Amino acid sequence: MLAAVRSATLFGVEGRPVTVEVHAAGGLPSFQIVGLPDEACRESRDRVRAAVLSSGLTWPAKRITVNLAPSNQRKGGSGLDLAIAVGVLAADGQVPPHAIEDMGFLAELGLDGSVRGVPGTAPMVAALRMEHPDIRPVVAMSGHREAQGVVGDGTRVVDTLRALVEALHGSAPWPDPPDHELVDDEPPLPDLADVRGQVLARRALEVAAAGGHHLLLVGPPGSGKTMLAQRLPGLLPPLDPHVALEATMVHSAAGVRLPSGGLVRRPPFRAPHHSSSMVSLVGGGSTTLRPGEISLSHGGVLFLDELGEFAPAVLDGLRQPLEEGVIRLARARASATVPARFLLVAASNPCPCGGGAPGVCDCDEAARLRYLRRLSGPLLDRFDLRVAVERPVVDDLLSGGGGEPTAVVAQRVAAARRRSTDRIGMLTAHIPASDLDALAPLHPAARERLREQLEADFLTGRGYHRIRRVARTLADLDGEHDLVLDDHVVMALQMRVRLRVSSRGFAA
């Protein structure tokens, strides 16, 4: 007897529909899986058999062949376990075939018959729905919130294989989704009012949030660089529906727990350690193409603390996704494009010991040069904002009140973003260089000041364009709808410390 069951597998952050065809015939008992399964997928034959027997069901003493169609695409992971088990039972007559016609099955099986969630439930459910709009996904209890974020209430959940068979027979109702999935478990965001002093750095944080500009904070330890970066997500508005869905797919594929409701609506904040490898940061892998930290921060903030401690090759791997907003992962047998539109915030000490200033720094010249040469010029040039952060003065630390709270600054950021999108249809950081004259026109005084900077060789061509974008963001924050004024250009220049390698560390 032949049975066909709908399922899906994960490739990068994309789900791909799979039809699990199961043929049970006479002959010597055997169990074979074909259709380019990977090692985890081939091992499902042992998990499925043990789960069927542990559930009190009968394992057919037949020659069983499982084909994962389409057979020319590689299948990976353990998410096909449940579909294979249902196909075996349907081919043996233990499950009515008509009961599974409008369903898709996505879960791993335990040896005791339990049904477990798998990474990538959201993109796999989305792939099923795209190919079969009326399909009802069946997932594990732990995968409910991911499936719910894609299809709403049209999802079935099960906790054991036995419960699934009884529900398909109609002898028992479908299990209810877990109540704890509805609890909001997102922690509150830190408030900008906790920051003492740092007027210029706070302003740079506001500009970065309003225009989508990448930000580099340079200063000694204890000056508040990390504290400032952690408060940036609170200034960003909730993700729009399209970006929220993309971020949800990425988080699901990476096995990151999703928030209540199933959709990632709050801008993510990722802060990988400086020992992170290239694959962990940009994504990939030898057998499966999985998203990295830059994709997990899609729509939000990627914070690289101790920037000078990252491997130079890892940092240079950020240059292409910073420009294009995607990362293209290519391997010998496959390739995938993963979203990676993030706001990069980095923090660095001026030298290995953190002192930086002459008379304070304990590093010798060779150590300083090695430290600074880890940061390539092309990477530094991609930071629109490069701000020197000094340790706060004593009066600021001892004062009882802080600066403006996050809620107040976030309102200005939201207003500036609306002005930008209403006027040009995008954030100012994304304005193409060829369109700057049309979309960010300069006042004559502002143009003359930029000419002086270029003639003095203080700006590269890319730096000139970035200064213009930052100045346009400052104009939006000030409510200026027409020209970018000279004051805006001056402030943009103050927020772009001219960095170069010298024996004294980062220099202006």
KETINU-547558 format. One record per residue (C-alpha): residue in one letter; x negated, y, z; residue number from 1. Coordinates in steps of 0.25 Angstrom, whole numbers, plus 5000, padded with zeros to 4 digits. Layout:
REM KETINU-547558
residu	u	v	w	num
A	X	Y	Z	NUM
...
REM end
This chain:
REM KETINU-547558
residu	u	v	w	num
M	5000	5000	5000	1
L	4995	5014	4997	2
A	4997	5027	5006	3
A	4993	5041	5003	4
V	4991	5051	5014	5
R	4988	5066	5013	6
S	4976	5072	5021	7
A	4965	5081	5019	8
T	4950	5083	5022	9
L	4941	5095	5025	10
F	4931	5101	5016	11
G	4924	5113	5021	12
V	4936	5121	5026	13
E	4945	5116	5015	14
G	4955	5105	5017	15
R	4956	5095	5005	16
P	4968	5086	5004	17
V	4966	5071	5004	18
T	4975	5060	5000	19
V	4972	5047	5009	20
E	4976	5035	5000	21
V	4977	5022	5008	22
H	4978	5009	5001	23
A	4981	4996	5009	24
A	4980	4983	5002	25
G	4978	4968	5004	26
G	4964	4962	5006	27
L	4953	4962	5016	28
P	4956	4973	5026	29
S	4947	4985	5024	30
F	4948	5000	5025	31
Q	4941	5009	5015	32
I	4941	5024	5013	33
V	4937	5030	4999	34
G	4938	5044	4993	35
L	4924	5050	4998	36
P	4926	5050	5013	37
D	4915	5055	5022	38
E	4910	5047	5034	39
A	4920	5052	5044	40
C	4931	5049	5034	41
R	4926	5035	5031	42
E	4926	5032	5046	43
S	4941	5035	5047	44
R	4943	5020	5043	45
D	4939	5016	5057	46
R	4946	5027	5064	47
V	4959	5025	5057	48
R	4959	5010	5059	49
A	4956	5012	5074	50
A	4967	5023	5075	51
V	4978	5014	5068	52
L	4975	5002	5077	53
S	4974	5011	5090	54
S	4988	5017	5086	55
G	4995	5003	5087	56
L	4996	5002	5072	57
T	4992	4991	5062	58
W	4979	4992	5054	59
P	4982	4986	5040	60
A	4974	4974	5037	61
K	4972	4978	5023	62
R	4962	4984	5013	63
I	4964	4999	5015	64
T	4958	5009	5005	65
V	4959	5024	5009	66
N	4956	5034	4998	67
L	4954	5049	5001	68
A	4959	5056	4988	69
P	4954	5064	4981	70
S	4943	5054	4981	71
N	4932	5064	4975	72
Q	4932	5073	4987	73
R	4924	5070	4999	74
K	4933	5068	5012	75
G	4928	5071	5026	76
G	4931	5070	5040	77
S	4941	5062	5049	78
G	4954	5070	5045	79
L	4958	5059	5036	80
D	4960	5048	5047	81
L	4974	5051	5050	82
A	4978	5051	5035	83
I	4970	5038	5033	84
A	4977	5031	5045	85
V	4991	5035	5040	86
G	4988	5031	5026	87
V	4984	5017	5031	88
L	4996	5016	5039	89
A	5005	5020	5028	90
A	4998	5011	5018	91
D	5001	4999	5028	92
G	5016	5003	5030	93
Q	5014	5008	5044	94
V	5018	5022	5041	95
P	5029	5026	5031	96
P	5023	5032	5019	97
H	5034	5042	5017	98
A	5031	5048	5031	99
I	5018	5053	5027	100
E	5021	5059	5013	101
D	5022	5073	5017	102
M	5010	5073	5028	103
G	4995	5075	5028	104
F	4987	5069	5039	105
L	4974	5075	5045	106
A	4968	5070	5057	107
E	4957	5061	5063	108
L	4960	5048	5070	109
G	4955	5043	5083	110
L	4952	5028	5086	111
D	4964	5028	5096	112
G	4973	5033	5085	113
S	4973	5048	5090	114
V	4974	5059	5079	115
R	4963	5069	5080	116
G	4961	5083	5073	117
V	4950	5086	5063	118
P	4943	5098	5059	119
G	4949	5105	5047	120
T	4964	5102	5049	121
A	4968	5116	5045	122
P	4962	5116	5031	123
M	4966	5101	5029	124
V	4980	5104	5032	125
A	4980	5116	5023	126
A	4974	5107	5012	127
L	4986	5098	5014	128
R	4996	5109	5014	129
M	4990	5115	5001	130
E	4992	5102	4993	131
H	5005	5097	5000	132
P	5013	5109	5005	133
D	5023	5101	5012	134
I	5013	5091	5019	135
R	5014	5090	5034	136
P	5000	5088	5040	137
V	4998	5078	5052	138
V	4986	5082	5061	139
A	4981	5079	5074	140
M	4986	5087	5087	141
S	4973	5095	5087	142
G	4974	5099	5073	143
H	4988	5105	5074	144
R	4984	5119	5076	145
E	4975	5119	5063	146
A	4986	5112	5055	147
Q	4997	5122	5061	148
G	4989	5134	5056	149
V	4990	5129	5042	150
V	5004	5123	5041	151
G	5011	5128	5053	152
D	5021	5119	5059	153
G	5020	5108	5048	154
T	5010	5100	5055	155
R	5012	5086	5062	156
V	5002	5082	5073	157
V	4999	5068	5079	158
D	4990	5064	5090	159
T	4990	5049	5087	160
L	4991	5040	5075	161
R	5002	5032	5082	162
A	5010	5045	5084	163
L	5008	5048	5069	164
V	5013	5034	5064	165
E	5026	5035	5073	166
A	5029	5049	5068	167
L	5028	5045	5054	168
H	5037	5033	5057	169
G	5047	5043	5064	170
S	5047	5035	5077	171
A	5041	5047	5084	172
P	5041	5062	5082	173
W	5028	5069	5078	174
P	5020	5074	5089	175
D	5021	5089	5093	176
P	5009	5098	5091	177
P	5001	5101	5104	178
D	5005	5112	5112	179
H	4991	5117	5116	180
E	4989	5120	5101	181
L	4998	5132	5103	182
V	4990	5139	5114	183
D	4981	5151	5110	184
D	4967	5147	5114	185
E	4959	5158	5107	186
P	4951	5166	5118	187
P	4953	5181	5119	188
L	4943	5189	5111	189
P	4932	5198	5119	190
D	4935	5213	5119	191
L	4926	5224	5114	192
A	4929	5232	5126	193
D	4919	5223	5133	194
V	4907	5229	5125	195
R	4900	5240	5132	196
G	4894	5251	5124	197
Q	4889	5247	5110	198
V	4897	5258	5103	199
L	4890	5256	5089	200
A	4891	5241	5090	201
R	4906	5241	5094	202
R	4908	5250	5082	203
A	4901	5241	5073	204
L	4910	5229	5078	205
E	4922	5237	5074	206
V	4917	5240	5060	207
A	4913	5226	5058	208
A	4927	5221	5062	209
A	4934	5232	5054	210
G	4926	5230	5041	211
G	4921	5216	5042	212
H	4907	5220	5043	213
H	4896	5210	5047	214
L	4889	5215	5060	215
L	4875	5214	5065	216
L	4872	5218	5080	217
V	4857	5219	5083	218
G	4853	5222	5098	219
P	4846	5216	5110	220
P	4852	5205	5119	221
G	4863	5210	5128	222
S	4868	5222	5119	223
G	4881	5215	5117	224
K	4880	5210	5102	225
T	4887	5197	5105	226
M	4898	5204	5113	227
L	4901	5213	5102	228
A	4901	5202	5092	229
Q	4911	5194	5100	230
R	4921	5205	5100	231
L	4921	5207	5085	232
P	4932	5196	5082	233
G	4942	5204	5091	234
L	4941	5216	5082	235
L	4945	5208	5070	236
P	4960	5206	5066	237
P	4966	5192	5065	238
L	4963	5185	5053	239
D	4972	5186	5041	240
P	4980	5174	5037	241
H	4970	5170	5026	242
V	4958	5171	5034	243
A	4964	5165	5046	244
L	4968	5152	5037	245
E	4953	5152	5032	246
A	4947	5153	5046	247
T	4957	5142	5051	248
M	4953	5132	5040	249
V	4938	5135	5043	250
H	4940	5133	5058	251
S	4948	5120	5056	252
A	4938	5114	5047	253
A	4927	5117	5057	254
G	4935	5111	5068	255
V	4936	5124	5076	256
R	4949	5124	5085	257
L	4959	5133	5079	258
P	4967	5143	5087	259
S	4982	5142	5091	260
G	4991	5142	5079	261
G	4980	5136	5070	262
L	4975	5148	5063	263
V	4962	5156	5066	264
R	4968	5170	5067	265
R	4957	5177	5076	266
P	4944	5180	5069	267
P	4934	5169	5072	268
F	4921	5172	5080	269
R	4909	5163	5078	270
A	4896	5164	5084	271
P	4886	5153	5080	272
H	4873	5150	5088	273
H	4861	5155	5081	274
S	4856	5141	5080	275
S	4867	5138	5070	276
S	4863	5131	5057	277
M	4867	5135	5043	278
V	4878	5124	5042	279
S	4884	5128	5055	280
L	4885	5143	5051	281
V	4888	5142	5036	282
G	4895	5128	5036	283
G	4893	5116	5028	284
G	4887	5102	5032	285
S	4882	5090	5025	286
T	4894	5081	5024	287
T	4906	5091	5027	288
L	4907	5106	5024	289
R	4911	5113	5036	290
P	4912	5128	5039	291
G	4902	5135	5047	292
E	4902	5147	5057	293
I	4903	5157	5046	294
S	4916	5151	5041	295
L	4921	5149	5055	296
S	4920	5164	5057	297
H	4928	5166	5044	298
G	4937	5178	5047	299
G	4930	5182	5060	300
V	4916	5184	5065	301
L	4903	5176	5064	302
F	4893	5181	5075	303
L	4879	5177	5074	304
D	4872	5180	5087	305
E	4857	5181	5088	306
L	4856	5182	5073	307
G	4841	5182	5072	308
E	4841	5168	5078	309
F	4849	5162	5067	310
A	4841	5154	5056	311
P	4839	5164	5044	312
A	4844	5153	5034	313
V	4857	5152	5042	314
L	4859	5167	5042	315
D	4856	5169	5028	316
G	4867	5158	5025	317
L	4877	5169	5030	318
R	4874	5179	5019	319
Q	4883	5172	5008	320
P	4896	5171	5016	321
L	4894	5185	5022	322
E	4895	5190	5008	323
E	4906	5180	5002	324
G	4914	5176	5014	325
V	4913	5161	5011	326
I	4903	5151	5012	327
R	4901	5141	5001	328
L	4896	5127	5006	329
A	4890	5118	4996	330
R	4885	5104	4997	331
A	4881	5094	4987	332
R	4895	5087	4986	333
A	4904	5099	4990	334
S	4905	5113	4993	335
A	4915	5122	5000	336
T	4918	5137	5002	337
V	4921	5141	5016	338
P	4926	5155	5021	339
A	4916	5163	5029	340
R	4921	5178	5029	341
F	4916	5182	5043	342
L	4911	5194	5050	343
L	4897	5192	5054	344
V	4892	5198	5067	345
A	4877	5195	5071	346
A	4869	5199	5083	347
S	4854	5200	5084	348
N	4843	5204	5093	349
P	4833	5213	5087	350
C	4822	5203	5090	351
P	4820	5189	5097	352
C	4819	5195	5111	353
G	4830	5205	5109	354
G	4822	5217	5113	355
G	4820	5223	5099	356
A	4815	5237	5103	357
P	4800	5239	5104	358
G	4795	5238	5119	359
V	4807	5229	5122	360
C	4805	5218	5112	361
D	4796	5206	5116	362
C	4795	5200	5103	363
D	4783	5200	5094	364
E	4783	5205	5080	365
A	4783	5191	5074	366
A	4795	5187	5082	367
R	4803	5199	5078	368
L	4800	5198	5064	369
R	4804	5183	5064	370
Y	4817	5186	5071	371
L	4821	5197	5061	372
R	4818	5190	5049	373
R	4828	5179	5052	374
L	4838	5190	5047	375
S	4837	5192	5032	376
G	4840	5205	5026	377
P	4851	5200	5017	378
L	4858	5195	5030	379
L	4856	5208	5038	380
D	4861	5216	5026	381
R	4875	5209	5027	382
F	4878	5215	5040	383
D	4886	5228	5038	384
L	4884	5232	5052	385
R	4871	5231	5059	386
V	4871	5237	5073	387
A	4861	5239	5084	388
V	4866	5235	5098	389
E	4859	5240	5110	390
R	4861	5236	5124	391
P	4873	5244	5130	392
V	4869	5255	5140	393
V	4871	5253	5155	394
D	4882	5263	5156	395
D	4890	5255	5145	396
L	4888	5242	5152	397
L	4892	5248	5166	398
S	4904	5255	5161	399
G	4918	5249	5165	400
G	4924	5251	5151	401
G	4920	5246	5138	402
G	4923	5251	5124	403
E	4936	5249	5115	404
P	4943	5236	5117	405
T	4944	5226	5105	406
A	4959	5229	5103	407
V	4956	5244	5100	408
V	4945	5241	5091	409
A	4952	5230	5084	410
Q	4963	5240	5080	411
R	4953	5249	5073	412
V	4947	5237	5066	413
A	4961	5233	5061	414
A	4964	5247	5056	415
A	4951	5248	5049	416
R	4953	5234	5042	417
R	4967	5238	5038	418
R	4962	5251	5031	419
S	4951	5243	5024	420
T	4960	5232	5019	421
D	4971	5242	5015	422
R	4962	5251	5007	423
I	4953	5240	5001	424
G	4959	5227	5004	425
M	4947	5222	5012	426
L	4937	5224	5023	427
T	4926	5234	5020	428
A	4915	5224	5022	429
H	4921	5217	5010	430
I	4921	5228	5000	431
P	4912	5225	4988	432
A	4900	5234	4986	433
S	4906	5237	4972	434
D	4919	5243	4978	435
L	4913	5251	4989	436
D	4914	5264	4982	437
A	4929	5262	4979	438
L	4933	5256	4992	439
A	4923	5263	5002	440
P	4920	5277	4996	441
L	4910	5285	5003	442
H	4911	5300	5007	443
P	4899	5308	5000	444
A	4892	5310	5013	445
A	4893	5295	5016	446
R	4888	5291	5002	447
E	4876	5301	5004	448
R	4872	5295	5017	449
L	4872	5281	5011	450
R	4863	5286	5000	451
E	4853	5291	5010	452
Q	4853	5277	5016	453
L	4851	5270	5003	454
E	4840	5279	4999	455
A	4833	5278	5012	456
D	4833	5262	5010	457
F	4841	5261	5023	458
L	4852	5253	5015	459
T	4852	5241	5005	460
G	4863	5240	4995	461
R	4870	5230	5003	462
G	4869	5239	5015	463
Y	4874	5251	5008	464
H	4887	5243	5005	465
R	4888	5238	5019	466
I	4887	5252	5025	467
R	4898	5257	5015	468
R	4907	5246	5020	469
V	4904	5248	5035	470
A	4907	5263	5033	471
R	4920	5260	5026	472
T	4924	5252	5038	473
L	4920	5263	5047	474
A	4929	5272	5039	475
D	4941	5263	5040	476
L	4939	5262	5055	477
D	4939	5278	5055	478
G	4952	5278	5046	479
E	4945	5284	5034	480
H	4952	5279	5022	481
D	4944	5286	5011	482
L	4930	5289	5011	483
V	4918	5283	5020	484
L	4913	5295	5027	485
D	4898	5298	5031	486
D	4901	5295	5046	487
H	4905	5281	5042	488
V	4892	5278	5034	489
V	4884	5284	5046	490
M	4891	5274	5055	491
A	4889	5262	5046	492
L	4874	5265	5045	493
Q	4873	5266	5060	494
M	4879	5252	5060	495
R	4869	5246	5051	496
V	4856	5246	5058	497
R	4845	5244	5047	498
L	4838	5231	5051	499
R	4824	5227	5046	500
V	4814	5218	5051	501
S	4803	5225	5059	502
S	4793	5222	5070	503
R	4803	5229	5080	504
G	4815	5220	5076	505
F	4828	5226	5069	506
A	4826	5240	5065	507
A	4835	5251	5060	508
REM end
